[in-house]
Amino acid sequence: MAYEQKDGQGSLFKNDKAGVDSRPDYKGSCTIGGTQYWLSAWIKDGDKGKWMSLSAQPKDERREPAKSQRRDDDNPIPF
């Protein structure tokens, strides 16, 4: 039987960052109000000790490609 995520629950798993500091330390998903989200977490160190910074993105949200990944024909010259 496959694991089924219940509403209000989620999971995070350690991410192999492979030397890139901007990548999250943990990645996973959660379901809130019937909507599924991708979760990302970074371990931070502050004045009061270690803490986690979190980000949540809806799974159905499509990301705009980074400028460096766009092809020239994506933005044709208007003449």
N, CA, C and O atoms as a MOPAC input file, in Angstrom:
PM7 MOZYME 1SCF
protein

 N      0.84200 1    -1.17600 1     0.00000 1
 C      0.00000 1     0.00000 1     0.00000 1
 C      0.88900 1     1.24200 1     0.00000 1
 O      1.80200 1     1.35800 1     0.81800 1
 N      0.61800 1     2.17400 1    -0.92300 1
 C      1.41300 1     3.38800 1    -1.05500 1
 C      1.06200 1     4.38100 1     0.05400 1
 O     -0.06800 1     4.41100 1     0.54300 1
 N      2.03100 1     5.17600 1     0.43500 1
 C      1.82300 1     6.19700 1     1.45700 1
 C      0.93800 1     7.30000 1     0.88100 1
 O      1.20600 1     7.80700 1    -0.20800 1
 N     -0.09500 1     7.66300 1     1.59700 1
 C     -0.97700 1     8.74400 1     1.17100 1
 C     -0.87600 1     9.87300 1     2.18500 1
 O     -1.16100 1     9.69300 1     3.36900 1
 N     -0.46900 1    11.02900 1     1.70400 1
 C     -0.30100 1    12.18000 1     2.57700 1
 C     -1.67800 1    12.73400 1     2.96400 1
 O     -2.51000 1    12.99800 1     2.09600 1
 N     -1.90700 1    12.90400 1     4.24500 1
 C     -3.17700 1    13.43300 1     4.73500 1
 C     -3.10500 1    14.95400 1     4.78200 1
 O     -2.02200 1    15.53900 1     4.82500 1
 N     -4.27400 1    15.58100 1     4.77100 1
 C     -4.34100 1    17.03000 1     4.82200 1
 C     -3.69000 1    17.54100 1     6.09900 1
 O     -3.94100 1    17.01600 1     7.18400 1
 N     -2.85700 1    18.56100 1     5.96900 1
 C     -2.17000 1    19.12900 1     7.11600 1
 C     -0.87000 1    18.42700 1     7.47000 1
 O     -0.26900 1    18.72500 1     8.50300 1
 N     -0.42400 1    17.49200 1     6.62600 1
 C      0.82100 1    16.75900 1     6.88500 1
 C      1.80100 1    16.95300 1     5.73300 1
 O      1.42500 1    17.32800 1     4.62200 1
 N      3.06900 1    16.68500 1     6.03500 1
 C      4.10500 1    16.77400 1     5.02300 1
 C      5.35400 1    16.04800 1     5.45900 1
 O      5.43500 1    15.53100 1     6.57400 1
 N      6.32100 1    16.01500 1     4.57200 1
 C      7.59300 1    15.34000 1     4.84500 1
 C      8.73000 1    16.14200 1     4.24000 1
 O      8.58700 1    16.74500 1     3.17600 1
 N      9.86600 1    16.14100 1     4.93500 1
 C     11.09500 1    16.74100 1     4.42800 1
 C     12.19400 1    15.69600 1     4.43800 1
 O     12.27000 1    14.87500 1     5.35200 1
 N     13.04600 1    15.72600 1     3.42100 1
 C     14.14400 1    14.78700 1     3.29400 1
 C     15.43300 1    15.55100 1     3.03400 1
 O     15.43000 1    16.56500 1     2.33600 1
 N     16.52700 1    15.06600 1     3.59300 1
 C     17.83200 1    15.69300 1     3.41800 1
 C     18.18200 1    15.73300 1     1.93800 1
 O     17.99400 1    14.74900 1     1.22200 1
 N     18.69100 1    16.87500 1     1.48200 1
 C     19.05000 1    17.09600 1     0.08900 1
 C     20.56600 1    17.10100 1    -0.05300 1
 O     21.25400 1    17.77500 1     0.71400 1
 N     21.09200 1    16.36600 1    -1.01400 1
 C     22.52400 1    16.40800 1    -1.30700 1
 C     22.78200 1    17.65200 1    -2.14900 1
 O     22.52000 1    17.66600 1    -3.35200 1
 N     23.30000 1    18.69600 1    -1.50300 1
 C     23.48400 1    19.98100 1    -2.15900 1
 C     24.63700 1    19.99100 1    -3.14800 1
 O     24.69900 1    20.86200 1    -4.01600 1
 N     25.53600 1    19.05000 1    -3.03100 1
 C     26.69100 1    18.94700 1    -3.94400 1
 C     27.43000 1    20.27000 1    -4.11700 1
 O     27.76600 1    20.65900 1    -5.23500 1
 N     27.68600 1    20.96400 1    -2.99400 1
 C     28.51800 1    22.15800 1    -3.01800 1
 C     27.83900 1    23.43900 1    -3.45100 1
 O     28.52200 1    24.44900 1    -3.62100 1
 N     26.54100 1    23.44900 1    -3.63700 1
 C     25.83100 1    24.66200 1    -4.04000 1
 C     25.03000 1    25.17000 1    -2.84300 1
 O     24.03100 1    24.56200 1    -2.46000 1
 N     25.46900 1    26.28900 1    -2.25000 1
 C     24.86000 1    26.79600 1    -1.02300 1
 C     23.42700 1    27.28300 1    -1.21300 1
 O     22.65400 1    27.27500 1    -0.25500 1
 N     23.05100 1    27.70400 1    -2.41700 1
 C     21.70800 1    28.23600 1    -2.62400 1
 C     20.64000 1    27.14100 1    -2.66000 1
 O     19.45400 1    27.43600 1    -2.51000 1
 N     21.04000 1    25.89400 1    -2.85500 1
 C     20.06900 1    24.80000 1    -2.86300 1
 C     19.61700 1    24.50900 1    -1.43300 1
 O     20.39600 1    24.64800 1    -0.49000 1
 N     18.35300 1    24.10400 1    -1.27500 1
 C     17.86100 1    23.84000 1     0.09000 1
 C     18.55700 1    22.65400 1     0.73800 1
 O     18.99400 1    21.72600 1     0.05700 1
 N     18.65600 1    22.69700 1     2.07600 1
 C     19.23200 1    21.58900 1     2.83900 1
 C     18.26000 1    20.41100 1     2.89900 1
 O     18.67800 1    19.25600 1     2.97700 1
 N     16.95700 1    20.71300 1     2.86200 1
 C     15.91200 1    19.68600 1     2.89800 1
 C     14.85900 1    20.01800 1     1.84500 1
 O     14.57000 1    21.18600 1     1.58800 1
 N     14.29000 1    18.97500 1     1.24100 1
 C     13.21400 1    19.13500 1     0.26000 1
 C     12.11100 1    18.14000 1     0.57600 1
 O     12.36500 1    17.08600 1     1.15900 1
 N     10.89300 1    18.47400 1     0.19100 1
 C      9.78100 1    17.55800 1     0.40600 1
 C      8.48400 1    18.15600 1    -0.07200 1
 O      8.46900 1    19.02200 1    -0.94700 1
 N      7.38300 1    17.68500 1     0.51200 1
 C      6.06900 1    18.16900 1     0.10500 1
 C      5.11300 1    18.11200 1     1.28700 1
 O      5.37800 1    17.45800 1     2.29500 1
 N      3.98400 1    18.81900 1     1.13600 1
 C      2.92500 1    18.79400 1     2.13100 1
 C      1.60100 1    19.05400 1     1.44500 1
 O      1.55700 1    19.50400 1     0.30000 1
 N      0.51500 1    18.76500 1     2.15900 1
 C     -0.83400 1    19.03300 1     1.66800 1
 C     -1.54900 1    19.89400 1     2.69800 1
 O     -1.64300 1    19.52800 1     3.86900 1
 N     -2.05600 1    21.04700 1     2.25000 1
 C     -2.76600 1    21.96600 1     3.13900 1
 C     -4.04300 1    22.40600 1     2.43100 1
 O     -3.99400 1    22.95700 1     1.33200 1
 N     -5.17300 1    22.16200 1     3.06100 1
 C     -6.45500 1    22.53400 1     2.47600 1
 C     -6.71800 1    21.85700 1     1.14700 1
 O     -7.38200 1    22.42200 1     0.27800 1
 N     -6.20200 1    20.64700 1     0.98300 1
 C     -6.39800 1    19.90000 1    -0.25000 1
 C     -5.44800 1    20.27200 1    -1.37700 1
 O     -5.48800 1    19.65500 1    -2.44100 1
 N     -4.59300 1    21.27000 1    -1.16500 1
 C     -3.61700 1    21.70000 1    -2.17000 1
 C     -2.25700 1    21.14000 1    -1.80900 1
 O     -1.84100 1    21.20400 1    -0.65200 1
 N     -1.56000 1    20.59100 1    -2.79800 1
 C     -0.22400 1    20.03600 1    -2.57500 1
 C      0.83400 1    21.11100 1    -2.83300 1
 O      0.73100 1    21.89700 1    -3.77600 1
 N      1.85500 1    21.12200 1    -1.96600 1
 C      2.93600 1    22.10300 1    -2.04900 1
 C      4.28200 1    21.39500 1    -2.04700 1
 O      4.44200 1    20.34800 1    -1.42100 1
 N      5.25000 1    21.97500 1    -2.75200 1
 C      6.65300 1    21.58700 1    -2.62100 1
 C      7.21400 1    22.37700 1    -1.45500 1
 O      6.94600 1    23.57300 1    -1.33600 1
 N      7.99200 1    21.73300 1    -0.58900 1
 C      8.63500 1    22.38700 1     0.54600 1
 C     10.14500 1    22.40900 1     0.35200 1
 O     10.73000 1    21.44800 1    -0.14700 1
 N     10.76000 1    23.49800 1     0.74700 1
 C     12.21500 1    23.61100 1     0.77000 1
 C     12.60300 1    24.21000 1     2.10900 1
 O     11.89700 1    25.07500 1     2.62700 1
 N     13.72000 1    23.76000 1     2.68100 1
 C     14.16900 1    24.26100 1     3.98100 1
 C     15.67700 1    24.44700 1     3.98100 1
 O     16.42000 1    23.59600 1     3.49200 1
 N     16.11600 1    25.56200 1     4.53100 1
 C     17.53600 1    25.86900 1     4.66900 1
 C     17.85900 1    26.00500 1     6.14600 1
 O     17.11400 1    26.65900 1     6.87600 1
 N     18.94100 1    25.41100 1     6.60300 1
 C     19.38200 1    25.54900 1     7.99300 1
 C     20.19400 1    26.83300 1     8.09500 1
 O     21.16900 1    27.02300 1     7.36800 1
 N     19.78400 1    27.70800 1     9.00300 1
 C     20.44200 1    29.00400 1     9.21100 1
 C     21.01700 1    29.04000 1    10.61600 1
 O     20.58500 1    28.29600 1    11.49600 1
 N     21.99900 1    29.91700 1    10.81900 1
 C     22.60500 1    30.09400 1    12.13200 1
 C     22.49500 1    31.56500 1    12.49600 1
 O     23.02900 1    32.41900 1    11.78900 1
 N     21.80900 1    31.87300 1    13.59100 1
 C     21.59700 1    33.25600 1    13.99500 1
 C     22.03400 1    33.50100 1    15.42300 1
 O     22.67200 1    32.65700 1    16.05200 1
 N     21.68200 1    34.67000 1    15.92100 1
 C     22.05300 1    35.07300 1    17.28000 1
 C     21.47000 1    34.14200 1    18.34000 1
 O     22.08200 1    33.94000 1    19.38900 1
 N     20.30400 1    33.57800 1    18.08000 1
 C     19.63800 1    32.69900 1    19.05000 1
 C     19.86800 1    31.22700 1    18.75600 1
 O     19.21800 1    30.36900 1    19.35300 1
 N     20.77500 1    30.92400 1    17.85100 1
 C     21.07100 1    29.53400 1    17.52700 1
 C     20.62100 1    29.15300 1    16.13200 1
 O     20.31600 1    30.01400 1    15.30600 1
 N     20.58200 1    27.85700 1    15.87700 1
 C     20.20600 1    27.36300 1    14.55400 1
 C     18.69200 1    27.38200 1    14.38900 1
 O     17.94800 1    27.17500 1    15.34800 1
 N     18.24400 1    27.63500 1    13.15500 1
 C     16.83200 1    27.63600 1    12.83100 1
 C     16.66300 1    27.26800 1    11.35400 1
 O     17.63900 1    27.23100 1    10.60500 1
 N     15.42700 1    26.99900 1    10.94400 1
 C     15.15600 1    26.63700 1     9.55200 1
 C     14.34700 1    27.73000 1     8.87500 1
 O     13.37100 1    28.23400 1     9.43000 1
 N     14.76100 1    28.08300 1     7.68100 1
 C     14.01200 1    28.98000 1     6.81400 1
 C     13.25100 1    28.10200 1     5.82900 1
 O     13.83700 1    27.21100 1     5.21400 1
 N     11.94300 1    28.34400 1     5.67100 1
 C     11.10300 1    27.49300 1     4.83700 1
 C     10.52900 1    28.24500 1     3.64700 1
 O     10.32900 1    29.45900 1     3.69100 1
 N     10.26800 1    27.48900 1     2.57800 1
 C      9.59800 1    28.01000 1     1.39700 1
 C      8.60400 1    26.96200 1     0.92700 1
 O      8.90600 1    25.76900 1     0.93400 1
 N      7.41500 1    27.40300 1     0.51500 1
 C      6.39100 1    26.49300 1    -0.01200 1
 C      5.90500 1    27.03300 1    -1.35000 1
 O      5.59500 1    28.21800 1    -1.47200 1
 N      5.83900 1    26.16200 1    -2.35300 1
 C      5.35500 1    26.52500 1    -3.68200 1
 C      4.27400 1    25.53600 1    -4.09000 1
 O      4.48200 1    24.33000 1    -3.95600 1
 N      3.12000 1    25.99900 1    -4.58500 1
 C      2.10700 1    25.05500 1    -5.05400 1
 C      2.68200 1    24.15100 1    -6.14600 1
 O      3.40500 1    24.61700 1    -7.02700 1
 N      2.35800 1    22.86000 1    -6.08200 1
 C      2.90300 1    21.91300 1    -7.05700 1
 C      2.43200 1    22.20500 1    -8.46900 1
 O      3.14900 1    21.90500 1    -9.42300 1
 N      1.24600 1    22.78200 1    -8.63400 1
 C      0.73600 1    23.04400 1    -9.97000 1
 C      1.21600 1    24.36600 1   -10.54800 1
 O      0.92700 1    24.67100 1   -11.70500 1
 N      1.94300 1    25.15800 1    -9.76400 1
 C      2.46500 1    26.42900 1   -10.24200 1
 C      3.63500 1    26.18100 1   -11.18000 1
 O      4.58200 1    25.47500 1   -10.83200 1
 N      3.56500 1    26.75600 1   -12.35400 1
 C      4.65600 1    26.59300 1   -13.32300 1
 C      5.61800 1    27.76300 1   -13.17100 1
 O      5.21500 1    28.92400 1   -13.10000 1
 N      6.89600 1    27.42400 1   -13.12400 1
 C      7.91200 1    28.46400 1   -12.96600 1
 C      8.33900 1    28.99900 1   -14.32200 1
 O      8.43400 1    28.25500 1   -15.29800 1
 N      8.59600 1    30.31300 1   -14.36800 1
 C      9.13200 1    30.95100 1   -15.56200 1
 C     10.59900 1    30.54400 1   -15.68500 1
 O     11.32900 1    30.62200 1   -14.69600 1
 N     11.06600 1    30.10400 1   -16.88100 1
 C     12.46800 1    29.71000 1   -17.00500 1
 C     13.40500 1    30.88100 1   -16.71600 1
 O     13.09700 1    32.03000 1   -17.03400 1
 N     14.53200 1    30.57900 1   -16.11800 1
 C     15.52600 1    31.60900 1   -15.82700 1
 C     15.97400 1    32.26200 1   -17.12900 1
 O     15.97300 1    31.61900 1   -18.17900 1
 N     16.35900 1    33.54200 1   -17.06500 1
 C     16.74600 1    34.27700 1   -18.25800 1
 C     17.84400 1    33.55700 1   -19.03500 1
 O     17.82800 1    33.54400 1   -20.26600 1
 N     18.79200 1    32.96100 1   -18.32500 1
 C     19.90400 1    32.28400 1   -18.98200 1
 C     19.45300 1    31.00000 1   -19.68200 1
 O     20.16600 1    30.49200 1   -20.54700 1
 N     18.26500 1    30.46300 1   -19.31700 1
 C     17.76800 1    29.23600 1   -19.93400 1
 C     16.83900 1    29.49900 1   -21.10500 1
 O     16.45200 1    28.56200 1   -21.80500 1
 N     16.47000 1    30.76000 1   -21.33500 1
 C     15.57700 1    31.08600 1   -22.43500 1
 C     16.34300 1    31.04700 1   -23.75400 1
 O     17.52300 1    31.39100 1   -23.82600 1
 N     15.64000 1    30.62100 1   -24.78100 1
 C     16.23900 1    30.62800 1   -26.12000 1
 C     15.90600 1    31.94300 1   -26.78400 1
 O     14.95400 1    32.61600 1   -26.38800 1
 N     16.68800 1    32.32300 1   -27.80700 1
 C     16.46000 1    33.58100 1   -28.50600 1
 C     15.07900 1    33.64300 1   -29.14700 1
 O     14.48500 1    34.72000 1   -29.21800 1
 N     14.54800 1    32.49500 1   -29.62300 1
 C     13.24700 1    32.50600 1   -30.27200 1
 C     12.08800 1    32.56800 1   -29.28100 1
 O     10.93200 1    32.61300 1   -29.70100 1
 N     12.36600 1    32.57400 1   -27.97900 1
 C     11.31700 1    32.72500 1   -26.96800 1
 C     10.79600 1    34.16600 1   -26.94300 1
 O      9.63700 1    34.40000 1   -26.60100 1
 N     11.62800 1    35.10600 1   -27.29400 1
 C     11.26900 1    36.51800 1   -27.31500 1
 C     11.60800 1    37.08600 1   -28.70000 1
 O     12.62900 1    37.75500 1   -28.86000 1
 N     10.76200 1    36.82500 1   -29.69400 1
 C     11.09200 1    37.27100 1   -31.04500 1
 C     11.08200 1    38.79600 1   -31.15000 1
 O     10.35600 1    39.47600 1   -30.42300 1
 N     11.87900 1    39.30900 1   -32.04400 1
 C     11.92800 1    40.75400 1   -32.30900 1
 C     10.61300 1    41.14000 1   -32.97500 1
 O     10.18100 1    40.45400 1   -33.90200 1
 N      9.96100 1    42.21900 1   -32.53300 1
 C      8.61600 1    42.53600 1   -33.00500 1
 C      8.53300 1    43.19300 1   -34.37700 1
 O      7.60800 1    43.97500 1   -34.59600 1
 N      9.44500 1    42.92500 1   -35.31800 1
 C      9.30400 1    43.47000 1   -36.68400 1
 C      9.60400 1    42.43100 1   -37.70400 1
 O      9.53800 1    42.70500 1   -38.90300 1

